[in-house]
């Protein structure tokens, strides 16, 4: 498989599991506001509300445990990007920086889905 085909396949897999994550979040009381919020800094997979919190949610999927657990894939660099994109989102949408925000991760390991609330700490 060439690099372009592999990238397209990875994106499709990511989109498929983001849909799975959205359905899971809805069943757990979240209101989905936006998917794939992008800016020049990076991307946030899902923006949602959970009661009074505005949640910035990263979705990670791993098919095989040999690749490590999905939750381990949100490294320090990815965390910085998510935080910076979230700050831009608040600015762009004129949301006060005192509004309660949270960073969650939906980790999907094969068929096992886990929701890690406040995975990166609050804003």
C-alpha positions in Angstrom: 0.0 0.0 0.0 1.4 3.4 -0.9 1.7 6.3 1.5 -1.4 8.2 0.1 -3.6 5.1 0.3 -2.4 4.4 3.9 -3.1 8.0 4.9 -6.6 7.9 3.4 -7.3 4.6 5.2 -6.1 6.0 8.5 -8.3 9.0 8.1 -11.3 6.8 7.3 -10.6 4.6 10.4 -10.3 7.7 12.5 -13.6 9.1 11.2 -15.3 5.8 11.8 -14.2 5.7 15.5 -15.0 9.3 16.0 -18.6 8.4 15.1 -18.5 5.5 17.5 -17.2 7.9 20.2 -20.0 10.4 19.5 -22.6 7.8 19.9 -21.0 6.6 23.1 -20.8 10.2 24.4 -24.5 10.8 23.6 -25.5 7.7 25.5 -23.6 9.1 28.4 -25.4 12.4 28.4 -23.0 14.6 26.3 -24.4 17.0 23.8 -22.1 17.1 20.7 -21.5 20.6 19.5 -18.8 20.1 16.8 -16.6 17.5 15.3 -13.2 18.0 13.8 -12.7 21.6 14.8 -9.6 22.6 12.9 -7.3 25.6 12.8 -3.7 26.2 11.8 -2.6 25.0 15.2 -4.2 21.6 15.0 -7.5 19.8 15.5 -9.8 18.7 18.3 -11.8 15.6 17.4 -15.0 16.5 19.4 -16.3 19.5 21.2 -19.2 18.7 23.5 -21.1 19.8 26.6 -21.4 17.6 29.7 -23.7 19.4 32.1 -21.9 22.7 32.9 -18.6 21.7 31.2 -17.5 22.5 27.7 -15.4 19.4 26.8 -12.6 19.1 24.3 -12.4 15.4 23.5 -9.6 13.5 21.8 -10.5 10.1 20.4 -7.8 7.4 20.2 -8.2 3.9 18.7 -5.9 0.9 18.9 -6.8 -2.4 17.2 -3.9 -4.4 18.7 -2.5 -4.2 22.2 1.0 -4.6 20.7 0.6 -1.0 19.6 0.0 0.0 23.2 -3.2 1.2 24.8 -5.2 4.0 23.1 -5.1 6.2 26.2 -1.3 6.2 26.1 -1.3 7.8 22.7 -2.1 11.3 24.0 1.5 12.3 24.6 2.8 15.6 25.9 3.1 17.2 22.4 -0.5 16.2 21.5 -1.7 17.6 24.9 -0.1 20.9 24.2 -1.8 21.0 20.7 -5.2 20.2 22.2 -4.9 22.9 24.9 -3.8 25.5 22.3 -6.6 24.6 19.9 -9.1 24.8 22.8 -7.9 28.2 23.8 -8.3 29.3 20.2 -11.8 27.8 20.1 -12.8 29.8 23.2 -11.5 33.0 21.6 -13.1 32.4 18.2 -16.5 31.6 19.8 -16.3 34.5 22.3 -16.5 32.1 25.3 -15.2 33.5 28.5 -12.0 32.0 29.8 -13.8 31.5 33.1 -16.3 29.1 31.5 -15.7 25.6 33.0 -13.8 23.5 30.5 -12.5 19.9 30.6 -10.3 17.7 28.4 -11.6 14.2 28.0 -10.3 11.2 26.1 -12.4 8.4 24.5 -10.0 5.5 24.3 -11.1 2.6 22.1 -9.0 -0.6 22.4 -10.4 -3.0 19.8 -14.0 -3.2 21.1 -13.5 -1.8 24.6 -14.5 1.9 25.0 -13.4 3.9 28.0 -14.1 7.6 28.8 -11.4 9.3 30.7 -12.9 12.5 32.1 -10.5 15.4 32.9 -7.7 13.4 31.3 -5.4 16.4 30.8 -6.6 18.6 33.7 -9.0 21.5 33.5 -8.6 24.9 32.0 
